[in-house]
Amino acid sequence: MEVMKKSIPNQDTGFVTETRYQRIIHFLTTRQETLRLFLDDVKNSHNISAVIRTCDATGVFYLHYYLSEASLSINRGISLGSEHWIRLERVRKREAFLVSMRKNGYQCIATLPEDQAIDYRKVDYTLPTMIIFGNEKEGISRVVMNLTDHFIRIPMVGMAKSLNISVACAVILYEAFRQRDKKGMYQTATLPPDIFSAYLKRWISEERFTGR
């Protein structure tokens, strides 16, 4: 049976299967413009890679990160290529970045395993939200802490007082996913049209993704 193909204008490859085209359209439609993550000097490659994979699974498109070291280290055996499907943006000046996000209407929330933090399920994640995770040893930096609107915690009854960053990220993002899905926020595209169009063209034109 001949595979139906859809012509894509102005692309070097010229064609992508209709099935693949629709999958990418659906994928981009579910990406959440207003649910973002910020990693504050998280350095462990396994943690970063697992977080990236969870971002992809829950529709997070923007993963912002600050690193005091040279570059982001991704373990592709863990990420399984998920880094290809999200937008990784390095932050050079944490304070300026978070101030800008707050001016744009984002609530900044960060995990803090202490009594003054609120239960993570009490946050309204359908609002524009930046979820912040700090360094594995030192937590979030003071400059970031000062710009955080809400501190959240995951209730625990064990002897350990905290979860691994990648596990905590999955727990919190899936609560955000639940709330947004219930509200129908994965049914309509929220990415700006120019971003949607740019990534559509990018992904349908890449040789390794065409014809599938």
ZARODO-848787 format. One record per atom (N, C-alpha, C): residue number from 1; residue in one letter; chain; x, y, z. Coordinates in steps of 0.001 Angstrom, whole numbers, plus 500000, padded with zeros to 6 digits. Example, Ala and Ser with C-alpha at 12.3 -4.5 7.8 and 13.67 -1.06 7.14 Angstrom:
! residues 2
NODE num residu chaine      X      Y      Z
NODE   1      A      A 513190 494310 507800
NODE   1      A      A 512300 495500 507800
NODE   1      A      A 513200 496700 507800
NODE   2      S      A 512850 497750 507080
NODE   2      S      A 513670 498940 507140
NODE   2      S      A 512900 500030 507870
END
This chain:
! residues 212
NODE num residu chaine      X      Y      Z
NODE   1      M      A 500848 498805 500000
NODE   1      M      A 500000 500000 500000
NODE   1      M      A 500882 501242 500000
NODE   2      E      A 500572 502183 499158
NODE   2      E      A 501364 503407 499096
NODE   2      E      A 501071 504284 500305
NODE   3      V      A 502128 504794 500927
NODE   3      V      A 501961 505643 502101
NODE   3      V      A 501578 507046 501667
NODE   4      M      A 500510 507570 502250
NODE   4      M      A 500092 508934 501943
NODE   4      M      A 501136 509910 502475
NODE   5      K      A 501481 510907 501673
NODE   5      K      A 502471 511883 502088
NODE   5      K      A 501913 513284 501937
NODE   6      K      A 502443 514166 502776
NODE   6      K      A 502000 515555 502749
NODE   6      K      A 503179 516420 502354
NODE   7      S      A 503001 517263 501376
NODE   7      S      A 504082 518136 500937
NODE   7      S      A 504266 519270 501922
NODE   8      I      A 505512 519526 502288
NODE   8      I      A 505833 520615 503208
NODE   8      I      A 506635 521654 502446
NODE   9      P      A 506091 522846 502217
NODE   9      P      A 506776 523851 501411
NODE   9      P      A 508090 524309 502046
NODE  10      N      A 509021 524666 501194
NODE  10      N      A 510261 525319 501614
NODE  10      N      A 511108 524486 502555
NODE  11      Q      A 511039 523179 502414
NODE  11      Q      A 511885 522303 503215
NODE  11      Q      A 512771 521492 502295
NODE  12      D      A 513997 521251 502690
NODE  12      D      A 514940 520523 501844
NODE  12      D      A 514468 519108 501549
NODE  13      T      A 513811 518495 502529
NODE  13      T      A 513389 517116 502346
NODE  13      T      A 512123 517026 501494
NODE  14      G      A 511270 518035 501556
NODE  14      G      A 510103 518099 500697
NODE  14      G      A 508893 517326 501182
NODE  15      F      A 509084 516185 501858
NODE  15      F      A 507945 515350 502226
NODE  15      F      A 508102 514777 503632
NODE  16      V      A 506971 514539 504251
NODE  16      V      A 506905 513802 505497
NODE  16      V      A 505590 513038 505453
NODE  17      T      A 505554 511852 506021
NODE  17      T      A 504306 511094 505966
NODE  17      T      A 503203 511836 506713
NODE  18      E      A 501979 511641 506253
NODE  18      E      A 500831 512287 506893
NODE  18      E      A 500730 511888 508362
NODE  19      T      A 501007 510625 508658
NODE  19      T      A 500954 510155 510045
NODE  19      T      A 501948 510901 510904
NODE  20      R      A 503173 511023 510410
NODE  20      R      A 504213 511719 511166
NODE  20      R      A 503861 513194 511339
NODE  21      Y      A 503352 513798 510295
NODE  21      Y      A 502963 515203 510339
NODE  21      Y      A 501919 515444 511427
NODE  22      Q      A 500911 514595 511475
NODE  22      Q      A 499848 514754 512467
NODE  22      Q      A 500356 514502 513885
NODE  23      R      A 501300 513580 514024
NODE  23      R      A 501880 513322 515347
NODE  23      R      A 502611 514553 515859
NODE  24      I      A 503348 515212 514977
NODE  24      I      A 504087 516407 515390
NODE  24      I      A 503128 517547 515704
NODE  25      I      A 502073 517682 514917
NODE  25      I      A 501052 518701 515195
NODE  25      I      A 500447 518468 516578
NODE  26      H      A 500077 517215 516852
NODE  26      H      A 499498 516886 518160
NODE  26      H      A 500492 517166 519279
NODE  27      F      A 501725 516779 519060
NODE  27      F      A 502768 516991 520060
NODE  27      F      A 502922 518471 520385
NODE  28      L      A 503024 519310 519357
NODE  28      L      A 503199 520746 519574
NODE  28      L      A 501963 521368 520220
NODE  29      T      A 500798 520817 519930
NODE  29      T      A 499566 521327 520525
NODE  29      T      A 499550 521106 522031
NODE  30      T      A 500145 520017 522485
NODE  30      T      A 500127 519714 523922
NODE  30      T      A 501222 520428 524709
NODE  31      R      A 502175 521033 524017
NODE  31      R      A 503257 521725 524740
NODE  31      R      A 502690 522923 525486
NODE  32      Q      A 503095 523076 526741
NODE  32      Q      A 502558 524112 527618
NODE  32      Q      A 503475 525337 527652
NODE  33      E      A 502993 526416 527096
NODE  33      E      A 503763 527665 527090
NODE  33      E      A 503990 528194 528505
NODE  34      T      A 503010 528006 529381
NODE  34      T      A 503047 528663 530692
NODE  34      T      A 503327 527724 531857
NODE  35      L      A 503877 526559 531579
NODE  35      L      A 504357 525670 532642
NODE  35      L      A 505835 525407 532346
NODE  36      R      A 506704 525970 533175
NODE  36      R      A 508133 525927 532887
NODE  36      R      A 508922 525439 534099
NODE  37      L      A 510143 524976 533822
NODE  37      L      A 511048 524542 534880
NODE  37      L      A 512318 525378 534850
NODE  38      F      A 512871 525565 536039
NODE  38      F      A 514169 526225 536153
NODE  38      F      A 515044 525403 537090
NODE  39      L      A 516163 524924 536582
NODE  39      L      A 517132 524192 537387
NODE  39      L      A 518224 525150 537828
NODE  40      D      A 518311 525349 539138
NODE  40      D      A 519266 526295 539710
NODE  40      D      A 520563 525580 540090
NODE  41      D      A 521454 525473 539137
NODE  41      D      A 522773 524860 539322
NODE  41      D      A 522698 523371 539676
NODE  42      V      A 521721 522684 539098
NODE  42      V      A 521658 521224 539216
NODE  42      V      A 522736 520649 538298
NODE  43      K      A 523595 519787 538835
NODE  43      K      A 524775 519360 538086
NODE  43      K      A 524803 517876 537737
NODE  44      N      A 524097 517061 538471
NODE  44      N      A 524156 515625 538246
NODE  44      N      A 523499 515253 536918
NODE  45      S      A 524263 514608 536048
NODE  45      S      A 523784 514274 534709
NODE  45      S      A 522555 513371 534740
NODE  46      H      A 522527 512412 535667
NODE  46      H      A 521382 511513 535773
NODE  46      H      A 520115 512282 536149
NODE  47      N      A 520248 513203 537108
NODE  47      N      A 519100 514010 537518
NODE  47      N      A 518597 514880 536380
NODE  48      I      A 519515 515570 535729
NODE  48      I      A 519142 516451 534619
NODE  48      I      A 518432 515666 533523
NODE  49      S      A 518979 514526 533182
NODE  49      S      A 518426 513717 532098
NODE  49      S      A 517040 513192 532433
NODE  50      A      A 516847 512765 533679
NODE  50      A      A 515531 512274 534106
NODE  50      A      A 514509 513406 534133
NODE  51      V      A 514931 514590 534559
NODE  51      V      A 514043 515759 534565
NODE  51      V      A 513609 516103 533138
NODE  52      I      A 514545 516076 532212
NODE  52      I      A 514236 516360 530807
NODE  52      I      A 513179 515384 530291
NODE  53      R      A 513345 514130 530627
NODE  53      R      A 512400 513102 530165
NODE  53      R      A 511011 513324 530743
NODE  54      T      A 510946 513746 532004
NODE  54      T      A 509649 514029 532625
NODE  54      T      A 509019 515274 532020
NODE  55      C      A 509829 516269 531691
NODE  55      C      A 509314 517472 531030
NODE  55      C      A 508618 517096 529727
NODE  56      D      A 509264 516277 528940
NODE  56      D      A 508673 515835 527678
NODE  56      D      A 507356 515103 527925
NODE  57      A      A 507338 514231 528924
NODE  57      A      A 506154 513416 529198
NODE  57      A      A 504958 514242 529649
NODE  58      T      A 505210 515364 530299
NODE  58      T      A 504123 516175 530861
NODE  58      T      A 503842 517448 530069
NODE  59      G      A 504469 517578 528912
NODE  59      G      A 504159 518710 528045
NODE  59      G      A 504908 519988 528339
NODE  60      V      A 505933 519918 529174
NODE  60      V      A 506745 521113 529441
NODE  60      V      A 507644 521359 528233
NODE  61      F      A 507604 522555 527694
NODE  61      F      A 508409 522881 526509
NODE  61      F      A 509685 523625 526867
NODE  62      Y      A 509608 524503 527856
NODE  62      Y      A 510761 525316 528231
NODE  62      Y      A 511411 524797 529515
NODE  63      L      A 512645 524395 529404
NODE  63      L      A 513449 524043 530568
NODE  63      L      A 514607 525031 530633
NODE  64      H      A 514537 525930 531601
NODE  64      H      A 515589 526921 531801
NODE  64      H      A 516574 526387 532839
NODE  65      Y      A 517821 526728 532693
NODE  65      Y      A 518801 526242 533657
NODE  65      Y      A 519951 527230 533830
NODE  66      Y      A 520410 527306 535060
NODE  66      Y      A 521628 528053 535389
NODE  66      Y      A 522680 527047 535797
NODE  67      L      A 523895 527211 535276
NODE  67      L      A 524998 526333 535630
NODE  67      L      A 526240 527155 535917
NODE  68      S      A 526878 526852 537026
NODE  68      S      A 528147 527514 537333
NODE  68      S      A 529295 526839 536589
NODE  69      E      A 529013 525657 536029
NODE  69      E      A 530023 524939 535272
NODE  69      E      A 529874 525237 533778
NODE  70      A      A 530738 524621 532973
NODE  70      A      A 530841 524971 531561
NODE  70      A      A 529600 524649 530744
NODE  71      S      A 529085 523440 530867
NODE  71      S      A 527991 523052 529988
NODE  71      S      A 527068 522029 530636
NODE  72      L      A 525901 521880 530038
NODE  72      L      A 524903 520931 530525
NODE  72      L      A 525297 519520 530103
NODE  73      S      A 525268 518597 531052
NODE  73      S      A 525638 517214 530772
NODE  73      S      A 524380 516353 530749
NODE  74      I      A 524127 515702 529600
NODE  74      I      A 522940 514877 529433
NODE  74      I      A 523342 513431 529193
NODE  75      N      A 522749 512524 529954
NODE  75      N      A 522953 511093 529761
NODE  75      N      A 521823 510597 528857
NODE  76      R      A 522139 510344 527607
NODE  76      R      A 521101 509987 526640
NODE  76      R      A 520531 508597 526854
NODE  77      G      A 521219 507792 527643
NODE  77      G      A 520651 506500 528012
NODE  77      G      A 519476 506665 528948
NODE  78      I      A 519430 507795 529656
NODE  78      I      A 518321 508096 530563
NODE  78      I      A 517288 508987 529889
NODE  79      S      A 517740 510010 529199
NODE  79      S      A 516809 510949 528558
NODE  79      S      A 516088 510329 527366
NODE  80      L      A 516714 509317 526732
NODE  80      L      A 516146 508650 525559
NODE  80      L      A 515784 509636 524448
NODE  81      G      A 516603 510671 524313
NODE  81      G      A 516384 511636 523243
NODE  81      G      A 515344 512695 523532
NODE  82      S      A 514823 512726 524769
NODE  82      S      A 513770 513691 525108
NODE  82      S      A 514239 515136 524988
NODE  83      E      A 515549 515357 525090
NODE  83      E      A 516078 516711 524973
NODE  83      E      A 515794 517310 523594
NODE  84      H      A 515566 516447 522614
NODE  84      H      A 515248 516930 521268
NODE  84      H      A 513878 517588 521215
NODE  85      W      A 512986 517191 522118
NODE  85      W      A 511592 517610 522046
NODE  85      W      A 511227 518738 522997
NODE  86      I      A 512191 519260 523721
NODE  86      I      A 511930 520421 524566
NODE  86      I      A 512955 521505 524251
NODE  87      R      A 512711 522685 524763
NODE  87      R      A 513588 523828 524485
NODE  87      R      A 514441 524110 525716
NODE  88      L      A 515721 523834 525609
NODE  88      L      A 516655 524070 526704
NODE  88      L      A 517239 525472 526574
NODE  89      E      A 517086 526286 527610
NODE  89      E      A 517572 527657 527563
NODE  89      E      A 518449 527947 528781
NODE  90      R      A 519691 528285 528511
NODE  90      R      A 520610 528584 529605
NODE  90      R      A 520396 530003 530124
NODE  91      V      A 520369 530144 531439
NODE  91      V      A 520201 531425 532105
NODE  91      V      A 521559 531869 532630
NODE  92      R      A 521961 533062 532278
NODE  92      R      A 523255 533589 532733
NODE  92      R      A 523113 534402 534018
NODE  93      K      A 522007 535141 534134
NODE  93      K      A 521775 535989 535299
NODE  93      K      A 520450 535600 535931
NODE  94      R      A 520528 534870 537016
NODE  94      R      A 519335 534311 537638
NODE  94      R      A 518352 535377 538101
NODE  95      E      A 518857 536395 538760
NODE  95      E      A 517976 537426 539300
NODE  95      E      A 517203 538134 538196
NODE  96      A      A 517901 538565 537155
NODE  96      A      A 517244 539272 536051
NODE  96      A      A 516218 538377 535360
NODE  97      F      A 516553 537105 535218
NODE  97      F      A 515651 536169 534562
NODE  97      F      A 514358 536003 535348
NODE  98      L      A 514457 535766 536647
NODE  98      L      A 513256 535535 537447
NODE  98      L      A 512443 536809 537631
NODE  99      V      A 513113 537937 537737
NODE  99      V      A 512393 539210 537807
NODE  99      V      A 511566 539407 536546
NODE 100      S      A 512156 539093 535399
NODE 100      S      A 511449 539222 534128
NODE 100      S      A 510256 538280 534054
NODE 101      M      A 510428 537041 534496
NODE 101      M      A 509332 536080 534455
NODE 101      M      A 508184 536508 535365
NODE 102      R      A 508519 537036 536523
NODE 102      R      A 507473 537489 537438
NODE 102      R      A 506720 538689 536854
NODE 103      K      A 507440 539572 536174
NODE 103      K      A 506792 540712 535525
NODE 103      K      A 505845 540251 534430
NODE 104      N      A 506156 539104 533848
NODE 104      N      A 505307 538539 532793
NODE 104      N      A 504172 537692 533349
NODE 105      G      A 504002 537720 534670
NODE 105      G      A 502840 537082 535285
NODE 105      G      A 503044 535682 535812
NODE 106      Y      A 504293 535225 535854
NODE 106      Y      A 504569 533877 536344
NODE 106      Y      A 504706 533844 537860
NODE 107      Q      A 504126 532824 538478
NODE 107      Q      A 504407 532554 539879
NODE 107      Q      A 505626 531639 539933
NODE 108      C      A 506558 531964 540804
NODE 108      C      A 507764 531165 540958
NODE 108      C      A 507644 530341 542225
NODE 109      I      A 507706 529033 542087
NODE 109      I      A 507585 528159 543251
NODE 109      I      A 508803 527250 543330
NODE 110      A      A 509189 526912 544542
NODE 110      A      A 510385 526087 544741
NODE 110      A      A 510146 525106 545870
NODE 111      T      A 510782 523953 545758
NODE 111      T      A 510648 522947 546804
NODE 111      T      A 511500 523316 548006
NODE 112      L      A 510940 523069 549179
NODE 112      L      A 511643 523334 550426
NODE 112      L      A 511112 522350 551463
NODE 113      P      A 511920 521378 551874
NODE 113      P      A 511427 520328 552783
NODE 113      P      A 511345 520794 554236
NODE 114      E      A 510581 521852 554465
NODE 114      E      A 510433 522389 555814
NODE 114      E      A 508971 522686 556088
NODE 115      D      A 508642 522831 557369
NODE 115      D      A 507250 522963 557784
NODE 115      D      A 506570 524205 557225
NODE 116      Q      A 507336 525280 556992
NODE 116      Q      A 506696 526511 556506
NODE 116      Q      A 506283 526428 555044
NODE 117      A      A 506756 525412 554341
NODE 117      A      A 506364 525222 552946
NODE 117      A      A 504970 524609 552899
NODE 118      I      A 504212 524929 551854
NODE 118      I      A 502854 524402 551719
NODE 118      I      A 502867 523089 550932
NODE 119      D      A 501833 522306 551095
NODE 119      D      A 501676 521062 550351
NODE 119      D      A 501664 521383 548853
NODE 120      Y      A 502452 520670 548082
NODE 120      Y      A 502567 520953 546648
NODE 120      Y      A 501246 520857 545912
NODE 121      R      A 500270 520118 546445
NODE 121      R      A 498979 519955 545796
NODE 121      R      A 498059 521157 545989
NODE 122      K      A 498459 522097 546837
NODE 122      K      A 497640 523278 547088
NODE 122      K      A 497947 524429 546131
NODE 123      V      A 498916 524249 545267
NODE 123      V      A 499275 525268 544285
NODE 123      V      A 498384 525135 543052
NODE 124      D      A 497973 526265 542490
NODE 124      D      A 497206 526259 541249
NODE 124      D      A 498184 526299 540078
NODE 125      Y      A 498437 525141 539498
NODE 125      Y      A 499407 525046 538405
NODE 125      Y      A 498808 525410 537059
NODE 126      T      A 497516 525740 537026
NODE 126      T      A 496938 526204 535768
NODE 126      T      A 497290 527659 535503
NODE 127      L      A 497818 528340 536521
NODE 127      L      A 498340 529690 536341
NODE 127      L      A 499723 529603 535692
NODE 128      P      A 500191 530677 535070
NODE 128      P      A 501568 530672 534558
NODE 128      P      A 502535 530365 535698
NODE 129      T      A 503290 529296 535573
NODE 129      T      A 504076 528779 536690
NODE 129      T      A 505496 528424 536287
NODE 130      M      A 506436 528870 537114
NODE 130      M      A 507837 528478 536993
NODE 130      M      A 508174 527625 538216
NODE 131      I      A 508492 526350 537994
NODE 131      I      A 508850 525452 539088
NODE 131      I      A 510373 525387 539174
NODE 132      I      A 510897 525604 540370
NODE 132      I      A 512343 525727 540554
NODE 132      I      A 512883 524576 541397
NODE 133      F      A 513969 523991 540928
NODE 133      F      A 514678 522964 541691
NODE 133      F      A 516123 523395 541859
NODE 134      G      A 516626 523227 543077
NODE 134      G      A 517967 523700 543383
NODE 134      G      A 519029 522617 543327
NODE 135      N      A 520230 523043 543573
NODE 135      N      A 521398 522168 543581
NODE 135      N      A 521214 520987 544529
NODE 136      E      A 521755 519826 544138
NODE 136      E      A 521566 518584 544901
NODE 136      E      A 522027 518697 546358
NODE 137      K      A 523071 519469 546611
NODE 137      K      A 523625 519561 547967
NODE 137      K      A 523174 520815 548708
NODE 138      E      A 523125 521923 547996
NODE 138      E      A 522884 523206 548663
NODE 138      E      A 521468 523737 548484
NODE 139      G      A 520689 523089 547640
NODE 139      G      A 519342 523583 547398
NODE 139      G      A 519348 524818 546519
NODE 140      I      A 518267 525565 546552
NODE 140      I      A 518207 526771 545722
NODE 140      I      A 519066 527866 546344
NODE 141      S      A 519618 528697 545500
NODE 141      S      A 520501 529773 545950
NODE 141      S      A 519700 530868 546645
NODE 142      R      A 520397 531683 547423
NODE 142      R      A 519743 532768 548143
NODE 142      R      A 519074 533760 547198
NODE 143      V      A 519737 534081 546094
NODE 143      V      A 519163 535049 545152
NODE 143      V      A 517868 534523 544556
NODE 144      V      A 517806 533236 544297
NODE 144      V      A 516584 532631 543760
NODE 144      V      A 515520 532538 544846
NODE 145      M      A 515919 532166 546044
NODE 145      M      A 514986 532066 547158
NODE 145      M      A 514267 533391 547402
NODE 146      N      A 514990 534482 547262
NODE 146      N      A 514411 535802 547501
NODE 146      N      A 513377 536196 546443
NODE 147      L      A 513382 535493 545321
NODE 147      L      A 512447 535807 544243
NODE 147      L      A 511378 534721 544070
NODE 148      T      A 511273 533851 545057
NODE 148      T      A 510289 532775 545007
NODE 148      T      A 508991 533211 545672
NODE 149      D      A 507879 532963 544997
NODE 149      D      A 506567 533361 545528
NODE 149      D      A 506012 532358 546529
NODE 150      H      A 506217 531065 546250
NODE 150      H      A 505696 530018 547127
NODE 150      H      A 506736 528916 547300
NODE 151      F      A 506867 528437 548517
NODE 151      F      A 507694 527272 548788
NODE 151      F      A 506765 526082 549005
NODE 152      I      A 507084 524976 548365
NODE 152      I      A 506232 523802 548452
NODE 152      I      A 507015 522603 548978
NODE 153      R      A 506281 521644 549502
NODE 153      R      A 506906 520418 549982
NODE 153      R      A 506035 519234 549602
NODE 154      I      A 506670 518092 549480
NODE 154      I      A 505962 516844 549223
NODE 154      I      A 505840 516111 550553
NODE 155      P      A 504626 515856 551056
NODE 155      P      A 504465 515189 552356
NODE 155      P      A 505171 513834 552376
NODE 156      M      A 505865 513564 553462
NODE 156      M      A 506601 512322 553607
NODE 156      M      A 506469 511816 555037
NODE 157      V      A 506458 510500 555199
NODE 157      V      A 506360 509919 556536
NODE 157      V      A 507561 509038 556859
NODE 158      G      A 508540 509007 555969
NODE 158      G      A 509728 508209 556197
NODE 158      G      A 510790 508950 556988
NODE 159      M      A 511907 508305 557221
NODE 159      M      A 513011 508914 557949
NODE 159      M      A 513741 509948 557096
NODE 160      A      A 513819 509697 555789
NODE 160      A      A 514443 510672 554889
NODE 160      A      A 513548 511901 554777
NODE 161      K      A 514165 513057 554675
NODE 161      K      A 513413 514303 554675
NODE 161      K      A 513181 514870 553277
NODE 162      S      A 513750 514247 552283
NODE 162      S      A 513573 514770 550929
NODE 162      S      A 513682 513649 549905
NODE 163      L      A 513218 513946 548699
NODE 163      L      A 513313 513018 547584
NODE 163      L      A 514423 513460 546640
NODE 164      N      A 514899 512538 545832
NODE 164      N      A 515815 512887 544774
NODE 164      N      A 515156 513931 543872
NODE 165      I      A 515939 514843 543326
NODE 165      I      A 515402 515924 542505
NODE 165      I      A 514542 515400 541360
NODE 166      S      A 515019 514379 540670
NODE 166      S      A 514271 513880 539520
NODE 166      S      A 512938 513265 539943
NODE 167      V      A 512911 512625 541109
NODE 167      V      A 511671 512035 541615
NODE 167      V      A 510708 513137 542045
NODE 168      A      A 511215 514119 542773
NODE 168      A      A 510375 515244 543208
NODE 168      A      A 509798 515981 542008
NODE 169      C      A 510610 516152 540990
NODE 169      C      A 510158 516811 539770
NODE 169      C      A 508994 516042 539148
NODE 170      A      A 509119 514728 539066
NODE 170      A      A 508054 513911 538471
NODE 170      A      A 506758 514017 539272
NODE 171      V      A 506875 513966 540594
NODE 171      V      A 505686 514054 541452
NODE 171      V      A 504964 515382 541226
NODE 172      I      A 505707 516466 541234
NODE 172      I      A 505114 517803 541109
NODE 172      I      A 504581 518054 539709
NODE 173      L      A 505346 517666 538693
NODE 173      L      A 504887 517900 537323
NODE 173      L      A 503631 517112 536993
NODE 174      Y      A 503505 515921 537560
NODE 174      Y      A 502293 515158 537273
NODE 174      Y      A 501073 515717 537997
NODE 175      E      A 501283 516428 539091
NODE 175      E      A 500168 517147 539705
NODE 175      E      A 499776 518324 538816
NODE 176      A      A 500770 519010 538279
NODE 176      A      A 500496 520106 537342
NODE 176      A      A 499779 519571 536104
NODE 177      F      A 500247 518430 535617
NODE 177      F      A 499617 517780 534464
NODE 177      F      A 498153 517458 534764
NODE 178      R      A 497902 516894 535940
NODE 178      R      A 496528 516525 536323
NODE 178      R      A 495611 517740 536311
NODE 179      Q      A 496078 518827 536925
NODE 179      Q      A 495257 520031 536998
NODE 179      Q      A 494996 520623 535620
NODE 180      R      A 496030 520690 534810
NODE 180      R      A 495895 521290 533483
NODE 180      R      A 495074 520408 532545
NODE 181      D      A 495247 519110 532662
NODE 181      D      A 494478 518201 531829
NODE 181      D      A 492993 518275 532179
NODE 182      K      A 492691 518369 533461
NODE 182      K      A 491304 518484 533919
NODE 182      K      A 490654 519745 533363
NODE 183      K      A 491453 520773 533190
NODE 183      K      A 490939 522046 532684
NODE 183      K      A 490966 522112 531153
NODE 184      G      A 491429 521056 530515
NODE 184      G      A 491444 521020 529057
NODE 184      G      A 492572 521799 528415
NODE 185      M      A 493644 522027 529161
NODE 185      M      A 494721 522878 528659
NODE 185      M      A 495660 522160 527685
NODE 186      Y      A 495457 520862 527505
NODE 186      Y      A 496260 520123 526530
NODE 186      Y      A 495514 519933 525209
NODE 187      Q      A 494350 520525 525110
NODE 187      Q      A 493531 520349 523920
NODE 187      Q      A 493742 521449 522885
NODE 188      T      A 494250 522590 523310
NODE 188      T      A 494434 523737 522425
NODE 188      T      A 495868 524229 522499
NODE 189      A      A 496458 524530 521374
NODE 189      A      A 497847 524984 521338
NODE 189      A      A 498027 526289 522111
NODE 190      T      A 499077 526340 522917
NODE 190      T      A 499376 527551 523677
NODE 190      T      A 500709 528178 523286
NODE 191      L      A 501520 527459 522513
NODE 191      L      A 502769 528051 522047
NODE 191      L      A 502462 529201 521091
NODE 192      P      A 503249 530278 521134
NODE 192      P      A 503052 531366 520168
NODE 192      P      A 503130 530828 518740
NODE 193      P      A 502328 531346 517827
NODE 193      P      A 502304 530834 516453
NODE 193      P      A 503676 530767 515784
NODE 194      D      A 504531 531752 516043
NODE 194      D      A 505848 531731 515404
NODE 194      D      A 506709 530586 515934
NODE 195      I      A 506606 530320 517230
NODE 195      I      A 507361 529201 517817
NODE 195      I      A 506794 527877 517315
NODE 196      F      A 505478 527764 517310
NODE 196      F      A 504818 526553 516826
NODE 196      F      A 505264 526251 515390
NODE 197      S      A 505202 527264 514540
NODE 197      S      A 505557 527093 513133
NODE 197      S      A 507029 526749 512951
NODE 198      A      A 507888 527422 513713
NODE 198      A      A 509330 527192 513582
NODE 198      A      A 509710 525766 513948
NODE 199      Y      A 509126 525259 515032
NODE 199      Y      A 509465 523899 515459
NODE 199      Y      A 508791 522849 514579
NODE 200      L      A 507632 523169 514055
NODE 200      L      A 506999 522258 513106
NODE 200      L      A 507902 522073 511889
NODE 201      K      A 508385 523157 511331
NODE 201      K      A 509260 523084 510163
NODE 201      K      A 510570 522390 510502
NODE 202      R      A 511077 522675 511679
NODE 202      R      A 512346 522066 512088
NODE 202      R      A 512231 520554 512181
NODE 203      W      A 511176 520079 512822
NODE 203      W      A 511066 518641 513072
NODE 203      W      A 510637 517851 511843
NODE 204      I      A 509858 518444 510955
NODE 204      I      A 509464 517693 509767
NODE 204      I      A 510563 517690 508718
NODE 205      S      A 511536 518576 508854
NODE 205      S      A 512591 518662 507845
NODE 205      S      A 513820 517841 508184
NODE 206      E      A 513912 517386 509438
NODE 206      E      A 515095 516630 509826
NODE 206      E      A 515037 515226 509233
NODE 207      E      A 516087 514843 508596
NODE 207      E      A 516119 513600 507833
NODE 207      E      A 515735 512397 508661
NODE 208      R      A 516198 512346 509913
NODE 208      R      A 515954 511143 510702
NODE 208      R      A 514508 511014 511146
NODE 209      F      A 513712 512094 510971
NODE 209      F      A 512313 512039 511378
NODE 209      F      A 511355 511978 510205
NODE 210      T      A 511845 512078 508980
NODE 210      T      A 510949 512052 507834
NODE 210      T      A 510615 510623 507436
NODE 211      G      A 509455 510476 506841
NODE 211      G      A 509048 509179 506324
NODE 211      G      A 508634 508173 507359
NODE 212      R      A 508376 508614 508608
NODE 212      R      A 507992 507669 509655
NODE 212      R      A 506562 507909 510098
END
